[in-house]
Amino acid sequence: MDTHNTWRITRLISLYKEKSTVFNKRTRNLFICAILKVAQWALDNSTEIPSLDSFRKKLRETINEFIIGALDYFNNGLKMINAYLLIL
């Protein structure tokens, strides 16, 4: 295991968690979930610990996936509400 990259990633995770206080509670929770998901991917990778750039790229991808999922959830909810209103 690459202890240098492991240390760098754990330090970056700590830094991101510290700086996440600028977000409102919901955004912060989403951000922390994304960090934890990517941290698990990075540190459970038994063959090679990713670089910081790879970690950041994966974090951006994960956040984008979360946002797309939230938007889909929201849009489906709006469709259900609109369909319900048509029935009334």
NUMARDREN-648432 format. One record per residue (C-alpha): x, y, z; residue number from 1; residue in three letters. Coordinates in Angstrom, 3 decimals, m for minus. Layout:
BEGIN
{{X,Y,Z},NUM,ALA},
...
***
This chain:
BEGIN
{{0.000,0.000,0.000},1,MET},
{{1.278,3.462,m0.913},2,ASP},
{{1.439,5.160,2.480},3,THR},
{{2.468,8.536,1.009},4,HIS},
{{m0.642,8.763,m1.184},5,ASN},
{{m2.766,7.328,1.619},6,THR},
{{m1.623,10.097,3.936},7,TRP},
{{m2.196,12.736,1.253},8,ARG},
{{m5.735,11.526,0.582},9,ILE},
{{m6.663,11.298,4.258},10,THR},
{{m5.326,14.830,4.731},11,ARG},
{{m7.383,16.056,1.740},12,LEU},
{{m10.494,14.361,3.154},13,ILE},
{{m9.959,16.136,6.479},14,SER},
{{m9.456,19.444,4.717},15,LEU},
{{m12.652,19.011,2.676},16,TYR},
{{m14.615,18.144,5.821},17,LYS},
{{m13.255,21.200,7.634},18,GLU},
{{m14.071,23.533,4.739},19,LYS},
{{m17.557,22.061,4.233},20,SER},
{{m18.893,24.294,7.006},21,THR},
{{m19.418,27.033,4.393},22,VAL},
{{m22.363,25.038,2.998},23,PHE},
{{m25.873,24.924,4.398},24,ASN},
{{m26.758,21.746,6.310},25,LYS},
{{m28.315,19.827,3.389},26,ARG},
{{m25.542,20.692,0.958},27,THR},
{{m22.933,19.855,3.588},28,ARG},
{{m24.534,16.461,4.234},29,ASN},
{{m24.558,15.694,0.495},30,LEU},
{{m20.922,16.787,0.204},31,PHE},
{{m19.853,14.664,3.194},32,ILE},
{{m21.669,11.632,1.724},33,CYS},
{{m19.830,12.134,m1.566},34,ALA},
{{m16.503,12.458,0.264},35,ILE},
{{m17.138,9.254,2.212},36,LEU},
{{m18.140,7.341,m0.916},37,LYS},
{{m15.022,8.442,m2.788},38,VAL},
{{m12.799,7.885,0.255},39,ALA},
{{m14.016,4.302,0.451},40,GLN},
{{m13.291,3.857,m3.258},41,TRP},
{{m9.802,5.346,m2.867},42,ALA},
{{m8.690,3.651,0.319},43,LEU},
{{m10.293,0.239,m0.255},44,ASP},
{{m8.581,m0.040,m3.614},45,ASN},
{{m6.211,m2.909,m2.841},46,SER},
{{m3.959,m2.580,m5.877},47,THR},
{{m3.085,1.115,m5.940},48,GLU},
{{m4.003,4.238,m3.986},49,ILE},
{{m5.147,6.899,m6.484},50,PRO},
{{m3.415,10.242,m6.884},51,SER},
{{m4.950,13.418,m5.493},52,LEU},
{{m5.989,14.436,m9.000},53,ASP},
{{m7.783,11.110,m9.478},54,SER},
{{m9.461,11.517,m6.103},55,PHE},
{{m10.654,15.029,m6.972},56,ARG},
{{m11.910,13.877,m10.383},57,LYS},
{{m13.818,10.982,m8.816},58,LYS},
{{m15.286,13.340,m6.200},59,LEU},
{{m16.527,15.723,m8.920},60,ARG},
{{m18.053,12.785,m10.827},61,GLU},
{{m19.736,11.498,m7.664},62,THR},
{{m21.169,14.911,m6.790},63,ILE},
{{m22.497,15.240,m10.348},64,ASN},
{{m24.142,11.801,m10.043},65,GLU},
{{m25.733,12.842,m6.732},66,PHE},
{{m27.054,16.073,m8.258},67,ILE},
{{m28.480,14.290,m11.302},68,ILE},
{{m30.142,11.749,m9.009},69,GLY},
{{m31.631,14.501,m6.850},70,ALA},
{{m32.945,16.326,m9.917},71,LEU},
{{m34.516,13.121,m11.249},72,ASP},
{{m36.143,12.533,m7.877},73,TYR},
{{m37.449,16.118,m7.814},74,PHE},
{{m38.749,15.972,m11.406},75,ASN},
{{m40.536,12.668,m10.770},76,ASN},
{{m42.137,14.190,m7.701},77,GLY},
{{m43.356,17.150,m9.756},78,LEU},
{{m44.805,14.788,m12.362},79,LYS},
{{m46.671,12.883,m9.662},80,MET},
{{m48.029,16.101,m8.143},81,ILE},
{{m49.141,17.398,m11.550},82,ASN},
{{m50.823,14.086,m12.373},83,ALA},
{{m52.603,14.150,m9.025},84,TYR},
{{m53.775,17.725,m9.584},85,LEU},
{{m55.264,16.714,m12.955},86,LEU},
{{m57.379,14.102,m11.194},87,ILE},
{{m58.896,16.604,m8.768},88,LEU},
***
